[in-house]
Amino acid sequence: MDVMQRVTDGFYDVPAIPGLTCERRSEAYAKARRKYDALCVAKKEAFRRNLEDEFGVIGNPKADQLFAKAYERGHSGGFREVYHEYADLVELISEHS
């Protein structure tokens, strides 16, 4: 399955945690928030690895910078927009360009 299909299918989405509201600042909230944050990091890392694989830049010394720039430019629009930014920028580091 390619990265865009995973984005469309919601693979990288992090589900809402019931009861996780700003008003409920408690140990339960802190625990739920840590779990949520860890899941967000894991989904973002899986997305990055899948992009590197799909675009053939695994092991490229500039791959981290590429993802950082694509994420910076597109994250407000979600993973779909990050994907498009990555696709636009990858030729700058690709050996096949």
ChimeraX attribute file (.defattr): number of C-alpha atoms within 10 A of each C-alpha:
attribute: neighborCount
match mode: 1-to-1
recipient: residues
	/A:1	7
	/A:2	10
	/A:3	23
	/A:4	18
	/A:5	11
	/A:6	16
	/A:7	17
	/A:8	12
	/A:9	10
	/A:10	12
	/A:11	14
	/A:12	20
	/A:13	16
	/A:14	15
	/A:15	10
	/A:16	8
	/A:17	12
	/A:18	7
	/A:19	11
	/A:20	15
	/A:21	10
	/A:22	8
	/A:23	8
	/A:24	11
	/A:25	10
	/A:26	10
	/A:27	9
	/A:28	12
	/A:29	17
	/A:30	13
	/A:31	11
	/A:32	16
	/A:33	15
	/A:34	12
	/A:35	12
	/A:36	17
	/A:37	13
	/A:38	12
	/A:39	16
	/A:40	16
	/A:41	12
	/A:42	14
	/A:43	16
	/A:44	17
	/A:45	13
	/A:46	15
	/A:47	22
	/A:48	22
	/A:49	16
	/A:50	18
	/A:51	23
	/A:52	21
	/A:53	14
	/A:54	14
	/A:55	14
	/A:56	15
	/A:57	20
	/A:58	15
	/A:59	10
	/A:60	13
	/A:61	10
	/A:62	14
	/A:63	20
	/A:64	15
	/A:65	11
	/A:66	23
	/A:67	22
	/A:68	14
	/A:69	16
	/A:70	22
	/A:71	21
	/A:72	12
	/A:73	15
	/A:74	18
	/A:75	15
	/A:76	10
	/A:77	10
	/A:78	13
	/A:79	23
	/A:80	17
	/A:81	17
	/A:82	24
	/A:83	22
	/A:84	15
	/A:85	20
	/A:86	23
	/A:87	14
	/A:88	11
	/A:89	15
	/A:90	22
	/A:91	13
	/A:92	11
	/A:93	15
	/A:94	14
	/A:95	10
	/A:96	8
	/A:97	7
